[in-house]
């Protein structure tokens, strides 16, 4: 069962899931529009698989240039 299944439809988690799904589909659609050789069904499938995995199968890009700024880092715990 989905963790949001018993929540009201206007709760935060169902909205997050809906918007993340919509954004992934839009990204796949825009990719398809820009590549005449692309297959929309494959792009949508890939987008949904990436979303489901939490985008976890990729190496970080950019190294230190993409690190969080000092003010965004958590303070050490006592």
Biopython code that builds the backbone (N, CA, C, O; Angstrom):
import numpy as np
from Bio.PDB.StructureBuilder import StructureBuilder

atoms = [
    (1, "UNK", "N", (0.836, -1.176, 0.000)),
    (1, "UNK", "CA", (0.000, 0.000, 0.000)),
    (1, "UNK", "C", (0.885, 1.245, 0.000)),
    (1, "UNK", "O", (1.941, 1.260, 0.633)),
    (2, "UNK", "N", (0.469, 2.252, -0.685)),
    (2, "UNK", "CA", (1.192, 3.508, -0.759)),
    (2, "UNK", "C", (1.079, 4.264, 0.558)),
    (2, "UNK", "O", (0.011, 4.259, 1.169)),
    (3, "UNK", "N", (2.157, 4.918, 1.017)),
    (3, "UNK", "CA", (2.099, 5.617, 2.297)),
    (3, "UNK", "C", (1.113, 6.773, 2.314)),
    (3, "UNK", "O", (0.709, 7.214, 3.390)),
    (4, "UNK", "N", (0.721, 7.267, 1.170)),
    (4, "UNK", "CA", (-0.210, 8.389, 1.110)),
    (4, "UNK", "C", (-1.655, 7.938, 0.903)),
    (4, "UNK", "O", (-2.553, 8.776, 0.821)),
    (5, "UNK", "N", (-1.891, 6.643, 0.820)),
    (5, "UNK", "CA", (-3.214, 6.119, 0.482)),
    (5, "UNK", "C", (-4.283, 6.512, 1.493)),
    (5, "UNK", "O", (-5.432, 6.732, 1.111)),
    (6, "UNK", "N", (-3.935, 6.606, 2.760)),
    (6, "UNK", "CA", (-4.933, 6.916, 3.787)),
    (6, "UNK", "C", (-4.938, 8.384, 4.184)),
    (6, "UNK", "O", (-5.594, 8.761, 5.155)),
    (7, "UNK", "N", (-4.221, 9.207, 3.451)),
    (7, "UNK", "CA", (-4.173, 10.630, 3.765)),
    (7, "UNK", "C", (-5.210, 11.381, 2.942)),
    (7, "UNK", "O", (-5.577, 10.944, 1.851)),
    (8, "UNK", "N", (-5.680, 12.507, 3.460)),
    (8, "UNK", "CA", (-6.602, 13.323, 2.659)),
    (8, "UNK", "C", (-5.897, 13.790, 1.382)),
    (8, "UNK", "O", (-4.685, 14.004, 1.377)),
    (9, "UNK", "N", (-6.656, 13.941, 0.319)),
    (9, "UNK", "CA", (-6.042, 14.302, -0.961)),
    (9, "UNK", "C", (-5.398, 15.678, -0.945)),
    (9, "UNK", "O", (-4.572, 15.975, -1.808)),
    (10, "UNK", "N", (-5.751, 16.519, 0.005)),
    (10, "UNK", "CA", (-5.123, 17.834, 0.085)),
    (10, "UNK", "C", (-3.951, 17.874, 1.075)),
    (10, "UNK", "O", (-3.445, 18.952, 1.389)),
    (11, "UNK", "N", (-3.521, 16.712, 1.565)),
    (11, "UNK", "CA", (-2.356, 16.634, 2.450)),
    (11, "UNK", "C", (-1.081, 16.844, 1.627)),
    (11, "UNK", "O", (-1.095, 16.747, 0.400)),
    (12, "UNK", "N", (-0.006, 17.127, 2.312)),
    (12, "UNK", "CA", (1.249, 17.439, 1.635)),
    (12, "UNK", "C", (1.791, 16.274, 0.812)),
    (12, "UNK", "O", (2.134, 16.467, -0.354)),
    (13, "UNK", "N", (1.880, 15.078, 1.379)),
    (13, "UNK", "CA", (2.510, 13.962, 0.670)),
    (13, "UNK", "C", (1.822, 13.610, -0.649)),
    (13, "UNK", "O", (2.515, 13.452, -1.654)),
    (14, "UNK", "N", (0.498, 13.480, -0.695)),
    (14, "UNK", "CA", (-0.125, 13.201, -1.992)),
    (14, "UNK", "C", (0.148, 14.303, -3.026)),
    (14, "UNK", "O", (0.318, 14.022, -4.212)),
    (15, "UNK", "N", (0.188, 15.544, -2.568)),
    (15, "UNK", "CA", (0.503, 16.634, -3.494)),
    (15, "UNK", "C", (1.936, 16.519, -3.996)),
    (15, "UNK", "O", (2.200, 16.716, -5.182)),
    (16, "UNK", "N", (2.856, 16.200, -3.098)),
    (16, "UNK", "CA", (4.252, 16.045, -3.505)),
    (16, "UNK", "C", (4.392, 14.938, -4.547)),
    (16, "UNK", "O", (5.082, 15.109, -5.552)),
    (17, "UNK", "N", (3.748, 13.828, -4.309)),
    (17, "UNK", "CA", (3.807, 12.710, -5.252)),
    (17, "UNK", "C", (3.225, 13.131, -6.597)),
    (17, "UNK", "O", (3.802, 12.846, -7.646)),
    (18, "UNK", "N", (2.096, 13.801, -6.561)),
    (18, "UNK", "CA", (1.457, 14.242, -7.805)),
    (18, "UNK", "C", (2.319, 15.219, -8.588)),
    (18, "UNK", "O", (2.479, 15.079, -9.800)),
    (19, "UNK", "N", (2.876, 16.211, -7.897)),
    (19, "UNK", "CA", (3.699, 17.200, -8.591)),
    (19, "UNK", "C", (5.017, 16.606, -9.082)),
    (19, "UNK", "O", (5.495, 16.974, -10.155)),
    (20, "UNK", "N", (5.606, 15.699, -8.318)),
    (20, "UNK", "CA", (6.844, 15.052, -8.767)),
    (20, "UNK", "C", (6.571, 14.206, -10.016)),
    (20, "UNK", "O", (7.384, 14.174, -10.939)),
    (21, "UNK", "N", (5.439, 13.533, -10.035)),
    (21, "UNK", "CA", (5.064, 12.729, -11.197)),
    (21, "UNK", "C", (4.804, 13.621, -12.405)),
    (21, "UNK", "O", (5.268, 13.329, -13.508)),
    (22, "UNK", "N", (4.069, 14.701, -12.202)),
    (22, "UNK", "CA", (3.790, 15.640, -13.286)),
    (22, "UNK", "C", (5.080, 16.220, -13.848)),
    (22, "UNK", "O", (5.253, 16.279, -15.065)),
    (23, "UNK", "N", (5.981, 16.646, -12.981)),
    (23, "UNK", "CA", (7.247, 17.234, -13.435)),
    (23, "UNK", "C", (8.076, 16.220, -14.211)),
    (23, "UNK", "O", (8.690, 16.575, -15.217)),
    (24, "UNK", "N", (8.108, 14.978, -13.771)),
    (24, "UNK", "CA", (8.867, 13.941, -14.478)),
    (24, "UNK", "C", (8.277, 13.688, -15.860)),
    (24, "UNK", "O", (9.012, 13.515, -16.832)),
    (25, "UNK", "N", (6.952, 13.665, -15.945)),
    (25, "UNK", "CA", (6.302, 13.464, -17.243)),
    (25, "UNK", "C", (6.554, 14.650, -18.175)),
    (25, "UNK", "O", (6.776, 14.469, -19.372)),
    (26, "UNK", "N", (6.517, 15.849, -17.625)),
    (26, "UNK", "CA", (6.775, 17.031, -18.452)),
    (26, "UNK", "C", (8.217, 17.035, -18.963)),
    (26, "UNK", "O", (8.467, 17.399, -20.112)),
    (27, "UNK", "N", (9.152, 16.637, -18.123)),
    (27, "UNK", "CA", (10.551, 16.577, -18.547)),
    (27, "UNK", "C", (10.716, 15.564, -19.672)),
    (27, "UNK", "O", (11.425, 15.831, -20.643)),
    (28, "UNK", "N", (10.076, 14.413, -19.557)),
    (28, "UNK", "CA", (10.154, 13.399, -20.610)),
    (28, "UNK", "C", (9.529, 13.923, -21.903)),
    (28, "UNK", "O", (10.074, 13.716, -22.987)),
    (29, "UNK", "N", (8.397, 14.596, -21.788)),
    (29, "UNK", "CA", (7.713, 15.150, -22.961)),
    (29, "UNK", "C", (8.578, 16.198, -23.655)),
    (29, "UNK", "O", (8.686, 16.199, -24.881)),
    (30, "UNK", "N", (9.194, 17.087, -22.879)),
    (30, "UNK", "CA", (10.059, 18.114, -23.465)),
    (30, "UNK", "C", (11.281, 17.494, -24.128)),
    (30, "UNK", "O", (11.739, 17.973, -25.166)),
    (31, "UNK", "N", (11.808, 16.431, -23.530)),
    (31, "UNK", "CA", (12.930, 15.713, -24.147)),
    (31, "UNK", "C", (12.499, 15.127, -25.491)),
    (31, "UNK", "O", (13.242, 15.194, -26.470)),
    (32, "UNK", "N", (11.310, 14.561, -25.532)),
    (32, "UNK", "CA", (10.761, 13.971, -26.749)),
    (32, "UNK", "C", (10.564, 15.027, -27.827)),
    (32, "UNK", "O", (10.871, 14.785, -28.994)),
    (33, "UNK", "N", (10.052, 16.201, -27.448)),
    (33, "UNK", "CA", (9.853, 17.276, -28.412)),
    (33, "UNK", "C", (11.167, 17.720, -29.047)),
    (33, "UNK", "O", (11.199, 18.100, -30.217)),
    (34, "UNK", "N", (12.254, 17.671, -28.271)),
    (34, "UNK", "CA", (13.543, 18.136, -28.754)),
    (34, "UNK", "C", (14.349, 17.103, -29.509)),
    (34, "UNK", "O", (15.395, 17.435, -30.066)),
    (35, "UNK", "N", (13.898, 15.863, -29.544)),
    (35, "UNK", "CA", (14.650, 14.796, -30.204)),
    (35, "UNK", "C", (13.702, 13.992, -31.084)),
    (35, "UNK", "O", (12.913, 13.189, -30.585)),
    (36, "UNK", "N", (13.779, 14.208, -32.383)),
    (36, "UNK", "CA", (12.840, 13.546, -33.299)),
    (36, "UNK", "C", (13.008, 12.031, -33.336)),
    (36, "UNK", "O", (12.124, 11.329, -33.828)),
    (37, "UNK", "N", (14.113, 11.520, -32.833)),
    (37, "UNK", "CA", (14.343, 10.065, -32.817)),
    (37, "UNK", "C", (13.929, 9.422, -31.495)),
    (37, "UNK", "O", (13.980, 8.199, -31.361)),
    (38, "UNK", "N", (13.525, 10.221, -30.535)),
    (38, "UNK", "CA", (13.178, 9.693, -29.216)),
    (38, "UNK", "C", (11.812, 9.021, -29.233)),
    (38, "UNK", "O", (10.940, 9.365, -30.030)),
    (39, "UNK", "N", (11.647, 8.064, -28.343)),
    (39, "UNK", "CA", (10.383, 7.353, -28.182)),
    (39, "UNK", "C", (9.742, 7.847, -26.880)),
    (39, "UNK", "O", (10.305, 7.661, -25.801)),
    (40, "UNK", "N", (8.578, 8.469, -26.982)),
    (40, "UNK", "CA", (7.931, 9.056, -25.823)),
    (40, "UNK", "C", (7.633, 8.013, -24.751)),
    (40, "UNK", "O", (7.834, 8.271, -23.565)),
    (41, "UNK", "N", (7.158, 6.846, -25.153)),
    (41, "UNK", "CA", (6.845, 5.804, -24.171)),
    (41, "UNK", "C", (8.093, 5.393, -23.390)),
    (41, "UNK", "O", (8.030, 5.198, -22.177)),
    (42, "UNK", "N", (9.216, 5.263, -24.076)),
    (42, "UNK", "CA", (10.472, 4.908, -23.396)),
    (42, "UNK", "C", (10.912, 6.020, -22.452)),
    (42, "UNK", "O", (11.355, 5.747, -21.337)),
    (43, "UNK", "N", (10.793, 7.274, -22.890)),
    (43, "UNK", "CA", (11.174, 8.391, -22.037)),
    (43, "UNK", "C", (10.298, 8.458, -20.794)),
    (43, "UNK", "O", (10.801, 8.691, -19.694)),
    (44, "UNK", "N", (8.996, 8.258, -20.955)),
    (44, "UNK", "CA", (8.097, 8.269, -19.811)),
    (44, "UNK", "C", (8.415, 7.122, -18.854)),
    (44, "UNK", "O", (8.403, 7.302, -17.637)),
    (45, "UNK", "N", (8.697, 5.951, -19.404)),
    (45, "UNK", "CA", (9.052, 4.801, -18.576)),
    (45, "UNK", "C", (10.333, 5.084, -17.788)),
    (45, "UNK", "O", (10.415, 4.797, -16.594)),
    (46, "UNK", "N", (11.320, 5.647, -18.466)),
    (46, "UNK", "CA", (12.583, 5.984, -17.802)),
    (46, "UNK", "C", (12.355, 7.030, -16.716)),
    (46, "UNK", "O", (12.897, 6.915, -15.616)),
    (47, "UNK", "N", (11.564, 8.037, -17.020)),
    (47, "UNK", "CA", (11.284, 9.092, -16.044)),
    (47, "UNK", "C", (10.609, 8.523, -14.799)),
    (47, "UNK", "O", (10.958, 8.895, -13.678)),
    (48, "UNK", "N", (9.651, 7.630, -14.990)),
    (48, "UNK", "CA", (8.951, 7.049, -13.840)),
    (48, "UNK", "C", (9.857, 6.118, -13.037)),
    (48, "UNK", "O", (9.770, 6.068, -11.810)),
    (49, "UNK", "N", (10.724, 5.385, -13.728)),
    (49, "UNK", "CA", (11.667, 4.513, -13.020)),
    (49, "UNK", "C", (12.663, 5.342, -12.206)),
    (49, "UNK", "O", (12.988, 4.990, -11.073)),
    (50, "UNK", "N", (13.142, 6.439, -12.785)),
    (50, "UNK", "CA", (14.051, 7.327, -12.062)),
    (50, "UNK", "C", (13.365, 7.919, -10.840)),
    (50, "UNK", "O", (13.957, 7.988, -9.763)),
    (51, "UNK", "N", (12.131, 8.341, -11.006)),
    (51, "UNK", "CA", (11.380, 8.903, -9.891)),
    (51, "UNK", "C", (11.195, 7.862, -8.794)),
    (51, "UNK", "O", (11.376, 8.155, -7.612)),
    (52, "UNK", "N", (10.840, 6.662, -9.188)),
    (52, "UNK", "CA", (10.619, 5.592, -8.216)),
    (52, "UNK", "C", (11.895, 5.265, -7.438)),
    (52, "UNK", "O", (11.843, 4.959, -6.247)),
    (53, "UNK", "N", (13.037, 5.334, -8.119)),
    (53, "UNK", "CA", (14.307, 5.009, -7.459)),
    (53, "UNK", "C", (14.863, 6.179, -6.661)),
    (53, "UNK", "O", (15.869, 6.035, -5.967)),
    (54, "UNK", "N", (14.219, 7.328, -6.753)),
    (54, "UNK", "CA", (14.735, 8.497, -6.055)),
    (54, "UNK", "C", (15.961, 9.070, -6.735)),
    (54, "UNK", "O", (16.769, 9.744, -6.096)),
    (55, "UNK", "N", (16.108, 8.808, -8.030)),
    (55, "UNK", "CA", (17.238, 9.293, -8.823)),
    (55, "UNK", "C", (18.561, 8.829, -8.222)),
    (55, "UNK", "O", (19.567, 9.534, -8.288)),
    (56, "UNK", "N", (18.544, 7.647, -7.642)),
    (56, "UNK", "CA", (19.705, 7.177, -6.890)),
    (56, "UNK", "C", (20.774, 6.445, -7.673)),
    (56, "UNK", "O", (21.802, 6.103, -7.090)),
    (57, "UNK", "N", (20.598, 6.187, -8.939)),
    (57, "UNK", "CA", (21.564, 5.382, -9.666)),
    (57, "UNK", "C", (22.613, 6.163, -10.415)),
    (57, "UNK", "O", (23.180, 5.659, -11.384)),
    (58, "UNK", "N", (22.887, 7.385, -9.992)),
    (58, "UNK", "CA", (23.810, 8.228, -10.743)),
    (58, "UNK", "C", (24.899, 8.780, -9.846)),
    (58, "UNK", "O", (24.702, 8.985, -8.649)),
    (59, "UNK", "N", (26.048, 9.014, -10.450)),
    (59, "UNK", "CA", (27.154, 9.634, -9.739)),
    (59, "UNK", "C", (26.909, 11.129, -9.628)),
    (59, "UNK", "O", (26.339, 11.726, -10.541)),
    (60, "UNK", "N", (27.327, 11.745, -8.529)),
    (60, "UNK", "CA", (27.212, 13.204, -8.436)),
    (60, "UNK", "C", (28.056, 13.876, -9.509)),
    (60, "UNK", "O", (29.117, 13.375, -9.883)),
    (61, "UNK", "N", (27.582, 15.000, -9.994)),
    (61, "UNK", "CA", (28.284, 15.741, -11.044)),
    (61, "UNK", "C", (28.773, 17.054, -10.465)),
    (61, "UNK", "O", (28.053, 17.703, -9.705)),
    (62, "UNK", "N", (29.987, 17.454, -10.812)),
    (62, "UNK", "CA", (30.465, 18.776, -10.456)),
    (62, "UNK", "C", (31.321, 18.863, -9.222)),
    (62, "UNK", "O", (31.991, 19.877, -9.024)),
    (63, "UNK", "N", (31.333, 17.862, -8.392)),
    (63, "UNK", "CA", (32.193, 17.871, -7.218)),
    (63, "UNK", "C", (31.960, 19.058, -6.312)),
    (63, "UNK", "O", (30.819, 19.384, -5.983)),
    (64, "UNK", "N", (33.037, 19.703, -5.910)),
    (64, "UNK", "CA", (32.976, 20.796, -4.934)),
    (64, "UNK", "C", (32.199, 21.996, -5.456)),
    (64, "UNK", "O", (31.638, 22.757, -4.667)),
    (65, "UNK", "N", (32.157, 22.177, -6.761)),
    (65, "UNK", "CA", (31.437, 23.320, -7.321)),
    (65, "UNK", "C", (29.943, 23.244, -7.015)),
    (65, "UNK", "O", (29.258, 24.267, -7.003)),
    (66, "UNK", "N", (29.442, 22.042, -6.768)),
    (66, "UNK", "CA", (28.024, 21.878, -6.484)),
    (66, "UNK", "C", (27.761, 21.590, -5.015)),
    (66, "UNK", "O", (26.654, 21.190, -4.653)),
    (67, "UNK", "N", (28.755, 21.786, -4.171)),
    (67, "UNK", "CA", (28.571, 21.551, -2.737)),
    (67, "UNK", "C", (27.663, 22.616, -2.151)),
    (67, "UNK", "O", (27.548, 23.716, -2.692)),
    (68, "UNK", "N", (27.025, 22.282, -1.049)),
    (68, "UNK", "CA", (26.151, 23.250, -0.400)),
    (68, "UNK", "C", (26.987, 24.381, 0.172)),
    (68, "UNK", "O", (28.092, 24.147, 0.661)),
    (69, "UNK", "N", (26.479, 25.599, 0.116)),
    (69, "UNK", "CA", (27.212, 26.712, 0.721)),
    (69, "UNK", "C", (27.291, 26.524, 2.231)),
    (69, "UNK", "O", (26.469, 25.827, 2.827)),
    (70, "UNK", "N", (28.287, 27.152, 2.836)),
    (70, "UNK", "CA", (28.510, 27.000, 4.271)),
    (70, "UNK", "C", (27.267, 27.314, 5.090)),
    (70, "UNK", "O", (26.982, 26.622, 6.067)),
    (71, "UNK", "N", (26.524, 28.349, 4.705)),
    (71, "UNK", "CA", (25.355, 28.728, 5.495)),
    (71, "UNK", "C", (24.233, 27.697, 5.419)),
    (71, "UNK", "O", (23.322, 27.719, 6.247)),
    (72, "UNK", "N", (24.282, 26.785, 4.429)),
    (72, "UNK", "CA", (23.236, 25.779, 4.274)),
    (72, "UNK", "C", (23.591, 24.463, 4.973)),
    (72, "UNK", "O", (22.753, 23.565, 5.054)),
    (73, "UNK", "N", (24.801, 24.344, 5.469)),
    (73, "UNK", "CA", (25.217, 23.119, 6.137)),
    (73, "UNK", "C", (24.683, 23.076, 7.555)),
    (73, "UNK", "O", (24.515, 24.106, 8.208)),
    (74, "UNK", "N", (24.424, 21.887, 8.008)),
    (74, "UNK", "CA", (23.911, 21.738, 9.363)),
    (74, "UNK", "C", (25.020, 21.973, 10.376)),
    (74, "UNK", "O", (26.178, 21.617, 10.158)),
    (75, "UNK", "N", (24.639, 22.571, 11.469)),
    (75, "UNK", "CA", (25.592, 22.756, 12.558)),
    (75, "UNK", "C", (25.860, 21.424, 13.221)),
    (75, "UNK", "O", (24.971, 20.576, 13.297)),
    (76, "UNK", "N", (27.089, 21.229, 13.707)),
    (76, "UNK", "CA", (27.386, 19.968, 14.397)),
    (76, "UNK", "C", (26.523, 19.827, 15.640)),
    (76, "UNK", "O", (26.205, 20.815, 16.302)),
    (77, "UNK", "N", (26.150, 18.607, 15.947)),
    (77, "UNK", "CA", (25.349, 18.349, 17.145)),
    (77, "UNK", "C", (26.259, 18.267, 18.356)),
    (77, "UNK", "O", (27.382, 17.769, 18.273)),
    (78, "UNK", "N", (25.765, 18.761, 19.479)),
    (78, "UNK", "CA", (26.595, 18.715, 20.697)),
    (78, "UNK", "C", (26.777, 17.307, 21.200)),
    (78, "UNK", "O", (27.446, 17.094, 22.211)),
]
sb = StructureBuilder()
sb.init_structure("model")
sb.init_model(0)
sb.init_chain("A")
sb.init_seg("    ")
for serial, (resi, resn, name, xyz) in enumerate(atoms, 1):
    if name == "N":
        sb.init_residue(resn, " ", resi, " ")
    sb.init_atom(name, np.array(xyz, "f"), 0.0, 1.0, " ", f" {name:<3s}", serial, name[0])
structure = sb.get_structure()
